[in-house]
Amino acid sequence: MSKPRPASSKQVFHALACGFRLRAALEDAEAADCPKLAQSIRRTLKSYEGARRHMKRRSAATPAEATP
């Protein structure tokens, strides 16, 4: 398996912001009594969680150092 490419702190920030917005959207959909929309957002949140785990691995990756 190949190593994941490194993620910048800016990319990590944007990924986390996306999750925050999805959770807020879910709360709004539930408050508006839109069950189908809430279900779709829950599915998207599950996908986001997988992407967040992948981003965590990417942020831990360090670029390969060149050897002299």
The first five atom37 places (N, CA, C, CB, O) and aatype in JSON, in Angstrom:
{
  "aatype": [12, 15, 11, 14, 1, 14, 0, 15, 15, 11, 5, 19, 13, 8, 0, 10, 0, 4, 7, 13, 1, 10, 1, 0, 0, 10, 6, 3, 0, 6, 0, 0, 3, 4, 14, 11, 10, 0, 5, 15, 9, 1, 1, 16, 10, 11, 15, 18, 6, 7, 0, 1, 1, 8, 12, 11, 1, 1, 15, 0, 0, 16, 14, 0, 6, 0, 16, 14],
  "atom_mask": [
    [1, 1, 1, 1, 1],
    [1, 1, 1, 1, 1],
    [1, 1, 1, 1, 1],
    [1, 1, 1, 1, 1],
    [1, 1, 1, 1, 1],
    [1, 1, 1, 1, 1],
    [1, 1, 1, 1, 1],
    [1, 1, 1, 1, 1],
    [1, 1, 1, 1, 1],
    [1, 1, 1, 1, 1],
    [1, 1, 1, 1, 1],
    [1, 1, 1, 1, 1],
    [1, 1, 1, 1, 1],
    [1, 1, 1, 1, 1],
    [1, 1, 1, 1, 1],
    [1, 1, 1, 1, 1],
    [1, 1, 1, 1, 1],
    [1, 1, 1, 1, 1],
    [1, 1, 1, 0, 1],
    [1, 1, 1, 1, 1],
    [1, 1, 1, 1, 1],
    [1, 1, 1, 1, 1],
    [1, 1, 1, 1, 1],
    [1, 1, 1, 1, 1],
    [1, 1, 1, 1, 1],
    [1, 1, 1, 1, 1],
    [1, 1, 1, 1, 1],
    [1, 1, 1, 1, 1],
    [1, 1, 1, 1, 1],
    [1, 1, 1, 1, 1],
    [1, 1, 1, 1, 1],
    [1, 1, 1, 1, 1],
    [1, 1, 1, 1, 1],
    [1, 1, 1, 1, 1],
    [1, 1, 1, 1, 1],
    [1, 1, 1, 1, 1],
    [1, 1, 1, 1, 1],
    [1, 1, 1, 1, 1],
    [1, 1, 1, 1, 1],
    [1, 1, 1, 1, 1],
    [1, 1, 1, 1, 1],
    [1, 1, 1, 1, 1],
    [1, 1, 1, 1, 1],
    [1, 1, 1, 1, 1],
    [1, 1, 1, 1, 1],
    [1, 1, 1, 1, 1],
    [1, 1, 1, 1, 1],
    [1, 1, 1, 1, 1],
    [1, 1, 1, 1, 1],
    [1, 1, 1, 0, 1],
    [1, 1, 1, 1, 1],
    [1, 1, 1, 1, 1],
    [1, 1, 1, 1, 1],
    [1, 1, 1, 1, 1],
    [1, 1, 1, 1, 1],
    [1, 1, 1, 1, 1],
    [1, 1, 1, 1, 1],
    [1, 1, 1, 1, 1],
    [1, 1, 1, 1, 1],
    [1, 1, 1, 1, 1],
    [1, 1, 1, 1, 1],
    [1, 1, 1, 1, 1],
    [1, 1, 1, 1, 1],
    [1, 1, 1, 1, 1],
    [1, 1, 1, 1, 1],
    [1, 1, 1, 1, 1],
    [1, 1, 1, 1, 1],
    [1, 1, 1, 1, 1]
  ],
  "atom_positions": [
    [[0.85, -1.17, 0.0], [0.0, 0.0, 0.0], [0.89, 1.23, 0.0], [-0.96, 0.0, 1.22], [1.91, 1.28, 0.69]],
    [[0.51, 2.22, -0.77], [1.31, 3.43, -0.84], [1.02, 4.33, 0.35], [1.05, 4.17, -2.16], [-0.04, 4.27, 0.97]],
    [[2.0, 5.18, 0.65], [1.83, 6.12, 1.75], [0.87, 7.23, 1.32], [3.2, 6.71, 2.2], [0.88, 7.65, 0.16]],
    [[0.05, 7.72, 2.26], [-0.82, 8.84, 1.9], [-0.01, 10.1, 1.73], [-1.92, 9.06, 2.96], [1.01, 10.29, 2.39]],
    [[-0.45, 10.96, 0.83], [0.26, 12.23, 0.66], [-0.04, 13.11, 1.86], [-0.15, 12.94, -0.68], [-1.14, 13.06, 2.4]],
    [[0.91, 13.91, 2.28], [0.71, 14.75, 3.46], [-0.4, 15.78, 3.26], [2.01, 15.46, 3.82], [-0.65, 16.23, 2.14]],
    [[-1.06, 16.13, 4.36], [-2.1, 17.15, 4.32], [-1.6, 18.38, 5.06], [-3.43, 16.62, 4.95], [-0.97, 18.28, 6.12]],
    [[-1.86, 19.52, 4.51], [-1.46, 20.77, 5.17], [-2.43, 21.08, 6.31], [-1.42, 21.94, 4.15], [-3.53, 20.53, 6.37]],
    [[-2.02, 21.94, 7.2], [-2.9, 22.32, 8.31], [-4.14, 23.04, 7.79], [-2.14, 23.22, 9.31], [-5.21, 22.95, 8.4]],
    [[-4.01, 23.74, 6.68], [-5.15, 24.41, 6.07], [-6.19, 23.39, 5.58], [-4.69, 25.3, 4.89], [-7.39, 23.59, 5.74]],
    [[-5.71, 22.3, 5.0], [-6.62, 21.25, 4.53], [-7.33, 20.59, 5.71], [-5.85, 20.2, 3.71], [-8.52, 20.3, 5.63]],
    [[-6.61, 20.34, 6.78], [-7.21, 19.75, 7.98], [-8.27, 20.68, 8.53], [-6.13, 19.45, 9.05], [-9.36, 20.23, 8.89]],
    [[-7.98, 21.97, 8.61], [-8.93, 22.95, 9.1], [-10.22, 22.92, 8.27], [-8.32, 24.36, 9.06], [-11.32, 22.9, 8.83]],
    [[-10.09, 22.92, 6.96], [-11.27, 22.94, 6.1], [-12.08, 21.65, 6.24], [-10.85, 23.13, 4.64], [-13.31, 21.69, 6.19]],
    [[-11.42, 20.53, 6.41], [-12.14, 19.27, 6.61], [-12.93, 19.3, 7.91], [-11.15, 18.08, 6.63], [-14.09, 18.87, 7.94]],
    [[-12.33, 19.81, 8.97], [-13.04, 19.9, 10.26], [-14.19, 20.89, 10.18], [-12.06, 20.3, 11.38], [-15.25, 20.66, 10.76]],
    [[-14.0, 21.99, 9.47], [-15.06, 22.98, 9.31], [-16.25, 22.37, 8.56], [-14.54, 24.22, 8.55], [-17.4, 22.68, 8.86]],
    [[-15.96, 21.52, 7.61], [-17.02, 20.85, 6.85], [-17.87, 19.99, 7.79], [-16.41, 19.97, 5.71], [-19.1, 20.01, 7.71]],
    [[-17.23, 19.25, 8.67], [-17.96, 18.43, 9.63], [-18.82, 19.27, 10.55], [0.0, 0.0, 0.0], [-19.95, 18.9, 10.86]],
    [[-18.3, 20.39, 11.0], [-19.05, 21.29, 11.87], [-20.31, 21.77, 11.15], [-18.19, 22.5, 12.29], [-21.39, 21.79, 11.73]],
    [[-20.16, 22.15, 9.9], [-21.31, 22.65, 9.13], [-22.34, 21.55, 8.86], [-20.84, 23.24, 7.8], [-23.54, 21.8, 8.87]],
    [[-21.86, 20.32, 8.63], [-22.79, 19.21, 8.42], [-23.61, 18.94, 9.68], [-22.03, 17.95, 8.01], [-24.81, 18.69, 9.6]],
    [[-22.96, 18.99, 10.84], [-23.69, 18.76, 12.09], [-24.72, 19.86, 12.33], [-22.72, 18.69, 13.28], [-25.83, 19.59, 12.8]],
    [[-24.36, 21.1, 12.0], [-25.31, 22.21, 12.13], [-26.49, 22.02, 11.16], [-24.6, 23.56, 11.86], [-27.63, 22.29, 11.52]],
    [[-26.19, 21.56, 9.95], [-27.25, 21.33, 8.97], [-28.19, 20.22, 9.44], [-26.64, 20.96, 7.6], [-29.4, 20.3, 9.23]],
    [[-27.64, 19.19, 10.08], [-28.47, 18.11, 10.6], [-29.41, 18.64, 11.69], [-27.59, 16.98, 11.15], [-30.59, 18.31, 11.71]],
    [[-28.88, 19.46, 12.58], [-29.72, 20.05, 13.63], [-30.84, 20.89, 13.0], [-28.87, 20.92, 14.58], [-31.99, 20.82, 13.45]],
    [[-30.51, 21.65, 11.99], [-31.52, 22.49, 11.33], [-32.58, 21.63, 10.63], [-30.86, 23.43, 10.31], [-33.77, 21.93, 10.7]],
    [[-32.16, 20.57, 9.97], [-33.1, 19.69, 9.27], [-34.04, 19.01, 10.26], [-32.35, 18.64, 8.44], [-35.23, 18.85, 10.0]],
    [[-33.48, 18.6, 11.4], [-34.32, 17.98, 12.43], [-35.29, 18.99, 13.03], [-33.45, 17.35, 13.53], [-36.45, 18.67, 13.28]],
    [[-34.82, 20.22, 13.27], [-35.69, 21.27, 13.82], [-36.8, 21.64, 12.85], [-34.86, 22.51, 14.18], [-37.9, 21.99, 13.26]],
    [[-36.5, 21.56, 11.55], [-37.49, 21.88, 10.53], [-38.42, 20.7, 10.23], [-36.8, 22.33, 9.25], [-39.3, 20.81, 9.38]],
    [[-38.21, 19.59, 10.93], [-39.01, 18.38, 10.75], [-38.96, 17.89, 9.29], [-40.46, 18.63, 11.16], [-39.99, 17.65, 8.66]],
    [[-37.74, 17.75, 8.79], [-37.5, 17.23, 7.44], [-36.75, 15.9, 7.56], [-36.68, 18.26, 6.57], [-35.53, 15.87, 7.46]],
    [[-37.48, 14.8, 7.78], [-36.81, 13.53, 8.06], [-35.96, 12.99, 6.91], [-37.83, 12.51, 8.43], [-34.9, 12.41, 7.14]],
    [[-36.42, 13.17, 5.68], [-35.62, 12.67, 4.54], [-34.32, 13.44, 4.4], [-36.44, 12.76, 3.23], [-33.27, 12.86, 4.12]],
    [[-34.4, 14.75, 4.58], [-33.19, 15.56, 4.51], [-32.24, 15.19, 5.64], [-33.53, 17.06, 4.58], [-31.03, 15.05, 5.42]],
    [[-32.77, 15.01, 6.85], [-31.94, 14.63, 7.99], [-31.27, 13.28, 7.73], [-32.79, 14.56, 9.28], [-30.1, 13.1, 8.07]],
    [[-32.0, 12.35, 7.14], [-31.43, 11.04, 6.82], [-30.28, 11.17, 5.81], [-32.53, 10.09, 6.27], [-29.25, 10.51, 5.94]],
    [[-30.46, 12.02, 4.82], [-29.41, 12.24, 3.83], [-28.17, 12.86, 4.47], [-29.92, 13.14, 2.68], [-27.04, 12.49, 4.16]],
    [[-28.39, 13.8, 5.37], [-27.26, 14.45, 6.04], [-26.54, 13.45, 6.94], [-27.73, 15.67, 6.86], [-25.31, 13.46, 7.02]],
    [[-27.29, 12.57, 7.62], [-26.65, 11.53, 8.45], [-25.76, 10.63, 7.61], [-27.72, 10.69, 9.17], [-24.65, 10.28, 8.02]],
    [[-26.25, 10.25, 6.42], [-25.43, 9.43, 5.51], [-24.17, 10.17, 5.11], [-26.24, 9.05, 4.26], [-23.09, 9.58, 5.06]],
    [[-24.31, 11.45, 4.83], [-23.16, 12.27, 4.46], [-22.18, 12.39, 5.62], [-23.61, 13.66, 4.0], [-20.97, 12.38, 5.42]],
    [[-22.7, 12.5, 6.85], [-21.84, 12.57, 8.03], [-21.04, 11.29, 8.2], [-22.67, 12.84, 9.29], [-19.87, 11.33, 8.61]],
    [[-21.65, 10.15, 7.9], [-20.91, 8.88, 7.99], [-19.76, 8.88, 6.99], [-21.85, 7.67, 7.73], [-18.65, 8.43, 7.3]],
    [[-20.02, 9.37, 5.8], [-18.96, 9.47, 4.79], [-17.89, 10.44, 5.25], [-19.54, 9.91, 3.43], [-16.69, 10.19, 5.07]],
    [[-18.32, 11.54, 5.84], [-17.37, 12.53, 6.35], [-16.47, 11.92, 7.42], [-18.12, 13.74, 6.94], [-15.27, 12.2, 7.43]],
    [[-17.02, 11.1, 8.3], [-16.21, 10.48, 9.36], [-15.09, 9.63, 8.76], [-17.1, 9.61, 10.29], [-13.96, 9.63, 9.26]],
    [[-15.39, 8.9, 7.69], [-14.36, 8.13, 7.01], [-13.3, 9.04, 6.4], [0.0, 0.0, 0.0], [-12.11, 8.76, 6.48]],
    [[-13.75, 10.12, 5.8], [-12.81, 11.08, 5.21], [-11.96, 11.75, 6.29], [-13.57, 12.14, 4.4], [-10.78, 12.03, 6.07]],
    [[-12.56, 12.0, 7.46], [-11.83, 12.63, 8.57], [-10.73, 11.68, 9.07], [-12.8, 12.99, 9.73], [-9.62, 12.12, 9.36]],
    [[-11.05, 10.39, 9.16], [-10.02, 9.43, 9.57], [-8.88, 9.39, 8.55], [-10.64, 8.01, 9.73], [-7.71, 9.31, 8.93]],
    [[-9.23, 9.45, 7.28], [-8.21, 9.47, 6.24], [-7.37, 10.74, 6.35], [-8.86, 9.37, 4.83], [-6.14, 10.69, 6.21]],
    [[-8.01, 11.87, 6.6], [-7.29, 13.14, 6.74], [-6.35, 13.09, 7.95], [-8.28, 14.31, 6.89], [-5.26, 13.65, 7.91]],
    [[-6.79, 12.42, 9.01], [-5.93, 12.29, 10.19], [-4.65, 11.53, 9.83], [-6.7, 11.55, 11.34], [-3.56, 11.9, 10.26]],
    [[-4.79, 10.47, 9.04], [-3.61, 9.72, 8.58], [-2.73, 10.6, 7.69], [-4.02, 8.45, 7.82], [-1.51, 10.57, 7.79]],
    [[-3.38, 11.38, 6.82], [-2.61, 12.25, 5.92], [-1.88, 13.32, 6.69], [-3.53, 12.89, 4.89], [-0.74, 13.65, 6.34]],
    [[-2.5, 13.88, 7.73], [-1.85, 14.95, 8.47], [-0.67, 14.4, 9.29], [-2.85, 15.65, 9.39], [0.26, 15.14, 9.6]],
    [[-0.72, 13.11, 9.62], [0.38, 12.5, 10.36], [1.53, 12.12, 9.42], [-0.11, 11.26, 11.12], [2.65, 11.9, 9.88]],
    [[1.26, 12.03, 8.14], [2.29, 11.65, 7.17], [3.3, 12.79, 7.01], [1.67, 11.29, 5.81], [2.94, 13.97, 7.0]],
    [[4.52, 12.41, 6.89], [5.56, 13.42, 6.66], [6.14, 13.19, 5.27], [6.67, 13.36, 7.77], [6.29, 12.05, 4.84]],
    [[6.47, 14.25, 4.59], [7.05, 14.07, 3.25], [8.39, 13.36, 3.34], [7.22, 15.42, 2.54], [9.14, 13.52, 4.3]],
    [[8.66, 12.57, 2.34], [9.95, 11.84, 2.31], [11.09, 12.83, 2.17], [9.99, 10.81, 1.13], [11.06, 13.75, 1.35]],
    [[12.09, 12.63, 2.99], [13.26, 13.52, 2.94], [14.23, 13.02, 1.9], [13.95, 13.62, 4.33], [14.43, 11.82, 1.75]],
    [[14.82, 13.95, 1.2], [15.81, 13.58, 0.18], [17.12, 13.22, 0.87], [16.03, 14.75, -0.85], [17.57, 13.9, 1.8]],
    [[17.72, 12.15, 0.42], [19.01, 11.74, 0.98], [20.12, 12.28, 0.09], [19.1, 10.2, 1.11], [20.03, 12.22, -1.13]],
    [[21.18, 12.8, 0.71], [22.27, 13.36, -0.12], [23.06, 12.31, -0.83], [23.19, 14.18, 0.72], [24.0, 12.63, -1.56]]
  ]
}
